[in-house]
């Protein structure tokens, strides 16, 4: 009959179907949990709202960056006010430079959409800018934080640039580079998409090829904690940075010794250890 009471034999089939659905849901939940555990095992960078390992960190506002022996820190400023001759009068911190031996890593953190990351798009735009505007070459590679961009950019070797170089650095430059007026500079771009934020690291120096120096910078990057905040912000807008109290104290001490005031557009003090 097309219409009528369901036979009792149909009940076990329905129960089996429900059991199958529950098994699939349980498997999916287990897979998600395993993925979450795997991501957690890889380390950070971390969001401030999530649990993260307790480390000694410098508080730069939107970024809390780990401290380790041998590290130096510099804050990069962007001028917000200039005089009639174009000299900066005031500025805001826009990046943190982490230095280790002959290597440097610039860190910047930006707002991002709630439901999607921006690293893939930023990576494409960066590659296009390097090849079309800087005359460089790029290659996408896989790194510990996912897809990265490895770039070769011609760096100018003018008389002014050479004059400012330390002699020990200048002596290492091949004569052919000096004659042609430029040298190939390798730059590594690393991006990490987080919840409503995007962290970018730009690595230069010996860490490009020296695994030991890169490991130190990698540990710093994986230990960064991003403080996004609740304020709505358009994607790609820089999150607000601040000067750590340890940095301010070091600058004040150095200024008192030299009889000078702190200038954010001059090379500041290096914080190599915090107690």
C-alpha positions as protocol buffer text, in pm:
chain_id: "A"
residue {
  index: 1
  type: UNK
  ca { x: 0 y: 0 z: 0 }
}
residue {
  index: 2
  type: UNK
  ca { x: 115 y: 349 z: -74 }
}
residue {
  index: 3
  type: UNK
  ca { x: -38 y: 490 z: 241 }
}
residue {
  index: 4
  type: UNK
  ca { x: -75 y: 309 z: 572 }
}
residue {
  index: 5
  type: UNK
  ca { x: 92 y: 238 z: 903 }
}
residue {
  index: 6
  type: UNK
  ca { x: 468 y: 198 z: 899 }
}
residue {
  index: 7
  type: UNK
  ca { x: 577 y: -156 z: 951 }
}
residue {
  index: 8
  type: UNK
  ca { x: 779 y: -241 z: 1256 }
}
residue {
  index: 9
  type: UNK
  ca { x: 1059 y: -357 z: 1026 }
}
residue {
  index: 10
  type: UNK
  ca { x: 1110 y: 8 z: 924 }
}
residue {
  index: 11
  type: UNK
  ca { x: 1203 y: 116 z: 1277 }
}
residue {
  index: 12
  type: UNK
  ca { x: 1546 y: -53 z: 1297 }
}
residue {
  index: 13
  type: UNK
  ca { x: 1635 y: 99 z: 957 }
}
residue {
  index: 14
  type: UNK
  ca { x: 1554 y: 445 z: 1089 }
}
residue {
  index: 15
  type: UNK
  ca { x: 1756 y: 377 z: 1401 }
}
residue {
  index: 16
  type: UNK
  ca { x: 2051 y: 263 z: 1191 }
}
residue {
  index: 17
  type: UNK
  ca { x: 2027 y: 583 z: 985 }
}
residue {
  index: 18
  type: UNK
  ca { x: 2035 y: 798 z: 1298 }
}
residue {
  index: 19
  type: UNK
  ca { x: 2328 y: 599 z: 1431 }
}
residue {
  index: 20
  type: UNK
  ca { x: 2515 y: 654 z: 1105 }
}
residue {
  index: 21
  type: UNK
  ca { x: 2451 y: 1029 z: 1119 }
}
residue {
  index: 22
  type: UNK
  ca { x: 2571 y: 1043 z: 1478 }
}
residue {
  index: 23
  type: UNK
  ca { x: 2883 y: 848 z: 1383 }
}
residue {
  index: 24
  type: UNK
  ca { x: 2959 y: 1093 z: 1101 }
}
residue {
  index: 25
  type: UNK
  ca { x: 2907 y: 1392 z: 1331 }
}
residue {
  index: 26
  type: UNK
  ca { x: 3130 y: 1236 z: 1595 }
}
residue {
  index: 27
  type: UNK
  ca { x: 3400 y: 1170 z: 1335 }
}
residue {
  index: 28
  type: UNK
  ca { x: 3381 y: 1529 z: 1211 }
}
residue {
  index: 29
  type: UNK
  ca { x: 3403 y: 1663 z: 1566 }
}
residue {
  index: 30
  type: UNK
  ca { x: 3701 y: 1440 z: 1635 }
}
residue {
  index: 31
  type: UNK
  ca { x: 3870 y: 1558 z: 1315 }
}
residue {
  index: 32
  type: UNK
  ca { x: 3812 y: 1923 z: 1408 }
}
residue {
  index: 33
  type: UNK
  ca { x: 3954 y: 1861 z: 1755 }
}
residue {
  index: 34
  type: UNK
  ca { x: 4257 y: 1686 z: 1607 }
}
residue {
  index: 35
  type: UNK
  ca { x: 4313 y: 1977 z: 1368 }
}
residue {
  index: 36
  type: UNK
  ca { x: 4284 y: 2222 z: 1658 }
}
residue {
  index: 37
  type: UNK
  ca { x: 4532 y: 2019 z: 1862 }
}
residue {
  index: 38
  type: UNK
  ca { x: 4770 y: 2004 z: 1566 }
}
residue {
  index: 39
  type: UNK
  ca { x: 4751 y: 2379 z: 1517 }
}
residue {
  index: 40
  type: UNK
  ca { x: 4809 y: 2434 z: 1888 }
}
residue {
  index: 41
  type: UNK
  ca { x: 5112 y: 2206 z: 1880 }
}
residue {
  index: 42
  type: UNK
  ca { x: 5266 y: 2425 z: 1611 }
}
residue {
  index: 43
  type: UNK
  ca { x: 5262 y: 2720 z: 1845 }
}
residue {
  index: 44
  type: UNK
  ca { x: 5168 y: 3079 z: 1775 }
}
residue {
  index: 45
  type: UNK
  ca { x: 5148 y: 3359 z: 1696 }
}
residue {
  index: 46
  type: UNK
  ca { x: 4867 y: 3375 z: 1949 }
}
residue {
  index: 47
  type: UNK
  ca { x: 4554 y: 3578 z: 1998 }
}
residue {
  index: 48
  type: UNK
  ca { x: 4531 y: 3743 z: 2339 }
}
residue {
  index: 49
  type: UNK
  ca { x: 4187 y: 3587 z: 2394 }
}
residue {
  index: 50
  type: UNK
  ca { x: 4327 y: 3234 z: 2360 }
}
residue {
  index: 51
  type: UNK
  ca { x: 4542 y: 3045 z: 2606 }
}
residue {
  index: 52
  type: UNK
  ca { x: 4912 y: 3085 z: 2528 }
}
residue {
  index: 53
  type: UNK
  ca { x: 5240 y: 2997 z: 2699 }
}
residue {
  index: 54
  type: UNK
  ca { x: 5366 y: 3241 z: 2960 }
}
residue {
  index: 55
  type: UNK
  ca { x: 5687 y: 3401 z: 2835 }
}
residue {
  index: 56
  type: UNK
  ca { x: 5877 y: 3716 z: 2914 }
}
residue {
  index: 57
  type: UNK
  ca { x: 5748 y: 3965 z: 2660 }
}
residue {
  index: 58
  type: UNK
  ca { x: 5775 y: 4334 z: 2580 }
}
residue {
  index: 59
  type: UNK
  ca { x: 5434 y: 4503 z: 2560 }
}
residue {
  index: 60
  type: UNK
  ca { x: 5407 y: 4704 z: 2237 }
}
residue {
  index: 61
  type: UNK
  ca { x: 5030 y: 4745 z: 2269 }
}
residue {
  index: 62
  type: UNK
  ca { x: 4885 y: 4546 z: 1980 }
}
residue {
  index: 63
  type: UNK
  ca { x: 5184 y: 4310 z: 1995 }
}
residue {
  index: 64
  type: UNK
  ca { x: 5351 y: 4141 z: 2290 }
}
residue {
  index: 65
  type: UNK
  ca { x: 5689 y: 4016 z: 2170 }
}
residue {
  index: 66
  type: UNK
  ca { x: 5908 y: 3758 z: 2348 }
}
residue {
  index: 67
  type: UNK
  ca { x: 6244 y: 3860 z: 2490 }
}
residue {
  index: 68
  type: UNK
  ca { x: 6550 y: 3636 z: 2467 }
}
residue {
  index: 69
  type: UNK
  ca { x: 6927 y: 3677 z: 2516 }
}
residue {
  index: 70
  type: UNK
  ca { x: 7098 y: 3851 z: 2225 }
}
residue {
  index: 71
  type: UNK
  ca { x: 6786 y: 4021 z: 2088 }
}
residue {
  index: 72
  type: UNK
  ca { x: 6769 y: 4392 z: 2016 }
}
residue {
  index: 73
  type: UNK
  ca { x: 6448 y: 4589 z: 1958 }
}
residue {
  index: 74
  type: UNK
  ca { x: 6386 y: 4906 z: 1759 }
}
residue {
  index: 75
  type: UNK
  ca { x: 6057 y: 5086 z: 1695 }
}
residue {
  index: 76
  type: UNK
  ca { x: 5990 y: 5228 z: 1348 }
}
residue {
  index: 77
  type: UNK
  ca { x: 5796 y: 5554 z: 1337 }
}
residue {
  index: 78
  type: UNK
  ca { x: 5585 y: 5715 z: 1066 }
}
residue {
  index: 79
  type: UNK
  ca { x: 5576 y: 6095 z: 1059 }
}
residue {
  index: 80
  type: UNK
  ca { x: 5234 y: 6244 z: 1134 }
}
residue {
  index: 81
  type: UNK
  ca { x: 5351 y: 6606 z: 1133 }
}
residue {
  index: 82
  type: UNK
  ca { x: 5638 y: 6778 z: 949 }
}
residue {
  index: 83
  type: UNK
  ca { x: 5785 y: 7127 z: 940 }
}
residue {
  index: 84
  type: UNK
  ca { x: 5812 y: 7354 z: 637 }
}
residue {
  index: 85
  type: UNK
  ca { x: 6128 y: 7175 z: 523 }
}
residue {
  index: 86
  type: UNK
  ca { x: 5970 y: 6834 z: 554 }
}
residue {
  index: 87
  type: UNK
  ca { x: 6150 y: 6732 z: 872 }
}
residue {
  index: 88
  type: UNK
  ca { x: 5937 y: 6513 z: 1104 }
}
residue {
  index: 89
  type: UNK
  ca { x: 5805 y: 6682 z: 1415 }
}
residue {
  index: 90
  type: UNK
  ca { x: 5583 y: 6408 z: 1548 }
}
residue {
  index: 91
  type: UNK
  ca { x: 5505 y: 6049 z: 1459 }
}
residue {
  index: 92
  type: UNK
  ca { x: 5340 y: 5723 z: 1551 }
}
residue {
  index: 93
  type: UNK
  ca { x: 5498 y: 5380 z: 1595 }
}
residue {
  index: 94
  type: UNK
  ca { x: 5410 y: 5153 z: 1302 }
}
residue {
  index: 95
  type: UNK
  ca { x: 5648 y: 4856 z: 1327 }
}
residue {
  index: 96
  type: UNK
  ca { x: 5887 y: 4676 z: 1560 }
}
residue {
  index: 97
  type: UNK
  ca { x: 6229 y: 4566 z: 1437 }
}
residue {
  index: 98
  type: UNK
  ca { x: 6372 y: 4260 z: 1609 }
}
residue {
  index: 99
  type: UNK
  ca { x: 6749 y: 4227 z: 1564 }
}
residue {
  index: 100
  type: UNK
  ca { x: 6967 y: 3924 z: 1622 }
}
residue {
  index: 101
  type: UNK
  ca { x: 7334 y: 3915 z: 1521 }
}
residue {
  index: 102
  type: UNK
  ca { x: 7340 y: 3985 z: 1143 }
}
residue {
  index: 103
  type: UNK
  ca { x: 6964 y: 3938 z: 1102 }
}
residue {
  index: 104
  type: UNK
  ca { x: 6657 y: 4157 z: 1136 }
}
residue {
  index: 105
  type: UNK
  ca { x: 6281 y: 4092 z: 1136 }
}
residue {
  index: 106
  type: UNK
  ca { x: 6026 y: 4371 z: 1102 }
}
residue {
  index: 107
  type: UNK
  ca { x: 5687 y: 4300 z: 1259 }
}
residue {
  index: 108
  type: UNK
  ca { x: 5361 y: 4478 z: 1175 }
}
residue {
  index: 109
  type: UNK
  ca { x: 5005 y: 4387 z: 1269 }
}
residue {
  index: 110
  type: UNK
  ca { x: 4690 y: 4492 z: 1084 }
}
residue {
  index: 111
  type: UNK
  ca { x: 4314 y: 4464 z: 1120 }
}
residue {
  index: 112
  type: UNK
  ca { x: 4151 y: 4193 z: 907 }
}
residue {
  index: 113
  type: UNK
  ca { x: 3797 y: 4074 z: 825 }
}
residue {
  index: 114
  type: UNK
  ca { x: 3624 y: 3858 z: 1081 }
}
residue {
  index: 115
  type: UNK
  ca { x: 3560 y: 3560 z: 853 }
}
residue {
  index: 116
  type: UNK
  ca { x: 3853 y: 3560 z: 611 }
}
residue {
  index: 117
  type: UNK
  ca { x: 4228 y: 3616 z: 609 }
}
residue {
  index: 118
  type: UNK
  ca { x: 4412 y: 3862 z: 385 }
}
residue {
  index: 119
  type: UNK
  ca { x: 4760 y: 3705 z: 355 }
}
residue {
  index: 120
  type: UNK
  ca { x: 4689 y: 3541 z: 17 }
}
residue {
  index: 121
  type: UNK
  ca { x: 4579 y: 3875 z: -129 }
}
residue {
  index: 122
  type: UNK
  ca { x: 4863 y: 4070 z: 35 }
}
residue {
  index: 123
  type: UNK
  ca { x: 5111 y: 3811 z: -92 }
}
residue {
  index: 124
  type: UNK
  ca { x: 4991 y: 3850 z: -452 }
}
residue {
  index: 125
  type: UNK
  ca { x: 5003 y: 4230 z: -433 }
}
residue {
  index: 126
  type: UNK
  ca { x: 5352 y: 4225 z: -278 }
}
residue {
  index: 127
  type: UNK
  ca { x: 5480 y: 3992 z: -550 }
}
residue {
  index: 128
  type: UNK
  ca { x: 5332 y: 4214 z: -821 }
}
residue {
  index: 129
  type: UNK
  ca { x: 5483 y: 4528 z: -670 }
}
residue {
  index: 130
  type: UNK
  ca { x: 5830 y: 4370 z: -646 }
}
residue {
  index: 131
  type: UNK
  ca { x: 5834 y: 4238 z: -1003 }
}
residue {
  index: 132
  type: UNK
  ca { x: 5669 y: 4534 z: -1175 }
}
residue {
  index: 133
  type: UNK
  ca { x: 5793 y: 4832 z: -973 }
}
residue {
  index: 134
  type: UNK
  ca { x: 6115 y: 4721 z: -804 }
}
residue {
  index: 135
  type: UNK
  ca { x: 6256 y: 4511 z: -1087 }
}
residue {
  index: 136
  type: UNK
  ca { x: 6292 y: 4211 z: -858 }
}
residue {
  index: 137
  type: UNK
  ca { x: 6206 y: 3844 z: -864 }
}
residue {
  index: 138
  type: UNK
  ca { x: 5976 y: 3646 z: -634 }
}
residue {
  index: 139
  type: UNK
  ca { x: 5910 y: 3285 z: -547 }
}
residue {
  index: 140
  type: UNK
  ca { x: 5641 y: 3133 z: -328 }
}
residue {
  index: 141
  type: UNK
  ca { x: 5772 y: 2877 z: -81 }
}
residue {
  index: 142
  type: UNK
  ca { x: 5631 y: 2671 z: 205 }
}
residue {
  index: 143
  type: UNK
  ca { x: 5751 y: 2769 z: 551 }
}
residue {
  index: 144
  type: UNK
  ca { x: 5673 y: 2687 z: 914 }
}
residue {
  index: 145
  type: UNK
  ca { x: 5384 y: 2936 z: 912 }
}
residue {
  index: 146
  type: UNK
  ca { x: 5243 y: 2837 z: 572 }
}
residue {
  index: 147
  type: UNK
  ca { x: 5294 y: 3002 z: 233 }
}
residue {
  index: 148
  type: UNK
  ca { x: 5574 y: 3258 z: 224 }
}
residue {
  index: 149
  type: UNK
  ca { x: 5723 y: 3491 z: -34 }
}
residue {
  index: 150
  type: UNK
  ca { x: 6095 y: 3490 z: -108 }
}
residue {
  index: 151
  type: UNK
  ca { x: 6205 y: 3796 z: -304 }
}
residue {
  index: 152
  type: UNK
  ca { x: 6523 y: 3923 z: -466 }
}
residue {
  index: 153
  type: UNK
  ca { x: 6527 y: 4303 z: -487 }
}
residue {
  index: 154
  type: UNK
  ca { x: 6812 y: 4509 z: -635 }
}
residue {
  index: 155
  type: UNK
  ca { x: 6954 y: 4730 z: -358 }
}
residue {
  index: 156
  type: UNK
  ca { x: 7127 y: 5052 z: -460 }
}
residue {
  index: 157
  type: UNK
  ca { x: 7497 y: 5089 z: -376 }
}
residue {
  index: 158
  type: UNK
  ca { x: 7543 y: 5461 z: -424 }
}
residue {
  index: 159
  type: UNK
  ca { x: 7839 y: 5654 z: -286 }
}
residue {
  index: 160
  type: UNK
  ca { x: 7618 y: 5781 z: -5 }
}
residue {
  index: 161
  type: UNK
  ca { x: 7507 y: 5429 z: 89 }
}
residue {
  index: 162
  type: UNK
  ca { x: 7862 y: 5294 z: 81 }
}
residue {
  index: 163
  type: UNK
  ca { x: 7988 y: 5587 z: 290 }
}
residue {
  index: 164
  type: UNK
  ca { x: 7743 y: 5502 z: 569 }
}
residue {
  index: 165
  type: UNK
  ca { x: 7834 y: 5132 z: 572 }
}
residue {
  index: 166
  type: UNK
  ca { x: 8069 y: 4992 z: 836 }
}
residue {
  index: 167
  type: UNK
  ca { x: 8403 y: 4893 z: 683 }
}
residue {
  index: 168
  type: UNK
  ca { x: 8359 y: 4527 z: 779 }
}
residue {
  index: 169
  type: UNK
  ca { x: 8031 y: 4516 z: 585 }
}
residue {
  index: 170
  type: UNK
  ca { x: 8166 y: 4702 z: 284 }
}
residue {
  index: 171
  type: UNK
  ca { x: 8462 y: 4465 z: 258 }
}
residue {
  index: 172
  type: UNK
  ca { x: 8227 y: 4171 z: 211 }
}
residue {
  index: 173
  type: UNK
  ca { x: 8058 y: 4321 z: -97 }
}
residue {
  index: 174
  type: UNK
  ca { x: 8194 y: 4176 z: -425 }
}
residue {
  index: 175
  type: UNK
  ca { x: 8369 y: 4434 z: -642 }
}
residue {
  index: 176
  type: UNK
  ca { x: 8137 y: 4361 z: -935 }
}
residue {
  index: 177
  type: UNK
  ca { x: 7837 y: 4472 z: -728 }
}
residue {
  index: 178
  type: UNK
  ca { x: 8007 y: 4799 z: -636 }
}
residue {
  index: 179
  type: UNK
  ca { x: 8099 y: 4858 z: -1000 }
}
residue {
  index: 180
  type: UNK
  ca { x: 7745 y: 4801 z: -1125 }
}
residue {
  index: 181
  type: UNK
  ca { x: 7599 y: 5015 z: -844 }
}
residue {
  index: 182
  type: UNK
  ca { x: 7361 y: 4761 z: -696 }
}
residue {
  index: 183
  type: UNK
  ca { x: 7354 y: 4428 z: -518 }
}
residue {
  index: 184
  type: UNK
  ca { x: 7086 y: 4159 z: -494 }
}
residue {
  index: 185
  type: UNK
  ca { x: 6900 y: 4175 z: -162 }
}
residue {
  index: 186
  type: UNK
  ca { x: 6703 y: 3871 z: -48 }
}
residue {
  index: 187
  type: UNK
  ca { x: 6389 y: 3939 z: 157 }
}
residue {
  index: 188
  type: UNK
  ca { x: 6158 y: 3686 z: 317 }
}
residue {
  index: 189
  type: UNK
  ca { x: 5791 y: 3778 z: 370 }
}
residue {
  index: 190
  type: UNK
  ca { x: 5598 y: 3574 z: 627 }
}
residue {
  index: 191
  type: UNK
  ca { x: 5228 y: 3626 z: 695 }
}
residue {
  index: 192
  type: UNK
  ca { x: 4994 y: 3489 z: 961 }
}
residue {
  index: 193
  type: UNK
  ca { x: 4615 y: 3530 z: 950 }
}
residue {
  index: 194
  type: UNK
  ca { x: 4454 y: 3546 z: 1294 }
}
residue {
  index: 195
  type: UNK
  ca { x: 4104 y: 3621 z: 1424 }
}
residue {
  index: 196
  type: UNK
  ca { x: 4036 y: 3973 z: 1291 }
}
residue {
  index: 197
  type: UNK
  ca { x: 4410 y: 4046 z: 1258 }
}
residue {
  index: 198
  type: UNK
  ca { x: 4698 y: 3987 z: 1020 }
}
residue {
  index: 199
  type: UNK
  ca { x: 5061 y: 3972 z: 1132 }
}
residue {
  index: 200
  type: UNK
  ca { x: 5341 y: 4024 z: 880 }
}
residue {
  index: 201
  type: UNK
  ca { x: 5711 y: 3955 z: 933 }
}
residue {
  index: 202
  type: UNK
  ca { x: 5977 y: 4079 z: 688 }
}
residue {
  index: 203
  type: UNK
  ca { x: 6311 y: 3905 z: 737 }
}
residue {
  index: 204
  type: UNK
  ca { x: 6648 y: 4025 z: 606 }
}
residue {
  index: 205
  type: UNK
  ca { x: 7012 y: 3944 z: 666 }
}
residue {
  index: 206
  type: UNK
  ca { x: 7191 y: 3625 z: 754 }
}
residue {
  index: 207
  type: UNK
  ca { x: 6873 y: 3449 z: 874 }
}
residue {
  index: 208
  type: UNK
  ca { x: 6773 y: 3402 z: 509 }
}
residue {
  index: 209
  type: UNK
  ca { x: 7033 y: 3126 z: 481 }
}
residue {
  index: 210
  type: UNK
  ca { x: 7162 y: 3076 z: 837 }
}
residue {
  index: 211
  type: UNK
  ca { x: 6930 y: 2822 z: 1000 }
}
residue {
  index: 212
  type: UNK
  ca { x: 7055 y: 2898 z: 1352 }
}
residue {
  index: 213
  type: UNK
  ca { x: 6980 y: 3269 z: 1326 }
}
residue {
  index: 214
  type: UNK
  ca { x: 6645 y: 3202 z: 1158 }
}
residue {
  index: 215
  type: UNK
  ca { x: 6547 y: 2963 z: 1438 }
}
residue {
  index: 216
  type: UNK
  ca { x: 6589 y: 3243 z: 1692 }
}
residue {
  index: 217
  type: UNK
  ca { x: 6364 y: 3475 z: 1490 }
}
residue {
  index: 218
  type: UNK
  ca { x: 6115 y: 3196 z: 1424 }
}
residue {
  index: 219
  type: UNK
  ca { x: 6085 y: 3136 z: 1798 }
}
residue {
  index: 220
  type: UNK
  ca { x: 6020 y: 3507 z: 1850 }
}
residue {
  index: 221
  type: UNK
  ca { x: 5751 y: 3513 z: 1581 }
}
residue {
  index: 222
  type: UNK
  ca { x: 5577 y: 3201 z: 1710 }
}
residue {
  index: 223
  type: UNK
  ca { x: 5571 y: 3352 z: 2060 }
}
residue {
  index: 224
  type: UNK
  ca { x: 5406 y: 3683 z: 1963 }
}
residue {
  index: 225
  type: UNK
  ca { x: 5070 y: 3757 z: 2124 }
}
residue {
  index: 226
  type: UNK
  ca { x: 4838 y: 3988 z: 1925 }
}
residue {
  index: 227
  type: UNK
  ca { x: 4597 y: 4212 z: 2115 }
}
residue {
  index: 228
  type: UNK
  ca { x: 4330 y: 4295 z: 1859 }
}
residue {
  index: 229
  type: UNK
  ca { x: 4088 y: 4488 z: 2078 }
}
residue {
  index: 230
  type: UNK
  ca { x: 3713 y: 4521 z: 2025 }
}
residue {
  index: 231
  type: UNK
  ca { x: 3703 y: 4843 z: 1821 }
}
residue {
  index: 232
  type: UNK
  ca { x: 3579 y: 4800 z: 1462 }
}
residue {
  index: 233
  type: UNK
  ca { x: 3851 y: 4881 z: 1210 }
}
residue {
  index: 234
  type: UNK
  ca { x: 3872 y: 4860 z: 831 }
}
residue {
  index: 235
  type: UNK
  ca { x: 4086 y: 4573 z: 697 }
}
residue {
  index: 236
  type: UNK
  ca { x: 4458 y: 4651 z: 657 }
}
residue {
  index: 237
  type: UNK
  ca { x: 4454 y: 4938 z: 903 }
}
residue {
  index: 238
  type: UNK
  ca { x: 4753 y: 4920 z: 1137 }
}
residue {
  index: 239
  type: UNK
  ca { x: 4670 y: 4822 z: 1491 }
}
residue {
  index: 240
  type: UNK
  ca { x: 4790 y: 5077 z: 1744 }
}
residue {
  index: 241
  type: UNK
  ca { x: 5138 y: 5022 z: 1886 }
}
residue {
  index: 242
  type: UNK
  ca { x: 5288 y: 5174 z: 2198 }
}
residue {
  index: 243
  type: UNK
  ca { x: 5634 y: 5209 z: 2346 }
}
residue {
  index: 244
  type: UNK
  ca { x: 5703 y: 4959 z: 2628 }
}
residue {
  index: 245
  type: UNK
  ca { x: 5785 y: 5107 z: 2964 }
}
residue {
  index: 246
  type: UNK
  ca { x: 6123 y: 4928 z: 2956 }
}
residue {
  index: 247
  type: UNK
  ca { x: 6198 y: 5100 z: 2626 }
}
residue {
  index: 248
  type: UNK
  ca { x: 6104 y: 5442 z: 2761 }
}
residue {
  index: 249
  type: UNK
  ca { x: 6315 y: 5393 z: 3073 }
}
residue {
  index: 250
  type: UNK
  ca { x: 6618 y: 5291 z: 2865 }
}
residue {
  index: 251
  type: UNK
  ca { x: 6571 y: 5593 z: 2637 }
}
residue {
  index: 252
  type: UNK
  ca { x: 6546 y: 5827 z: 2936 }
}
residue {
  index: 253
  type: UNK
  ca { x: 6859 y: 5680 z: 3096 }
}
residue {
  index: 254
  type: UNK
  ca { x: 7051 y: 5713 z: 2772 }
}
residue {
  index: 255
  type: UNK
  ca { x: 6928 y: 6069 z: 2726 }
}
residue {
  index: 256
  type: UNK
  ca { x: 7036 y: 6166 z: 3077 }
}
residue {
  index: 257
  type: UNK
  ca { x: 7383 y: 6023 z: 3017 }
}
residue {
  index: 258
  type: UNK
  ca { x: 7423 y: 6207 z: 2686 }
}
residue {
  index: 259
  type: UNK
  ca { x: 7234 y: 6520 z: 2788 }
}
residue {
  index: 260
  type: UNK
  ca { x: 6988 y: 6468 z: 2502 }
}
residue {
  index: 261
  type: UNK
  ca { x: 6613 y: 6419 z: 2470 }
}
residue {
  index: 262
  type: UNK
  ca { x: 6459 y: 6115 z: 2310 }
}
residue {
  index: 263
  type: UNK
  ca { x: 6399 y: 6151 z: 1934 }
}
residue {
  index: 264
  type: UNK
  ca { x: 6171 y: 5880 z: 1791 }
}
residue {
  index: 265
  type: UNK
  ca { x: 6319 y: 5928 z: 1443 }
}
residue {
  index: 266
  type: UNK
  ca { x: 6672 y: 5853 z: 1559 }
}
residue {
  index: 267
  type: UNK
  ca { x: 6801 y: 5505 z: 1634 }
}
residue {
  index: 268
  type: UNK
  ca { x: 6682 y: 5432 z: 1986 }
}
residue {
  index: 269
  type: UNK
  ca { x: 6816 y: 5217 z: 2266 }
}
residue {
  index: 270
  type: UNK
  ca { x: 6829 y: 4842 z: 2222 }
}
residue {
  index: 271
  type: UNK
  ca { x: 6655 y: 4630 z: 2482 }
}
residue {
  index: 272
  type: UNK
  ca { x: 6858 y: 4312 z: 2494 }
}
residue {
  index: 273
  type: UNK
  ca { x: 6727 y: 4175 z: 2823 }
}
residue {
  index: 274
  type: UNK
  ca { x: 6440 y: 4250 z: 3057 }
}
residue {
  index: 275
  type: UNK
  ca { x: 6451 y: 4141 z: 3420 }
}
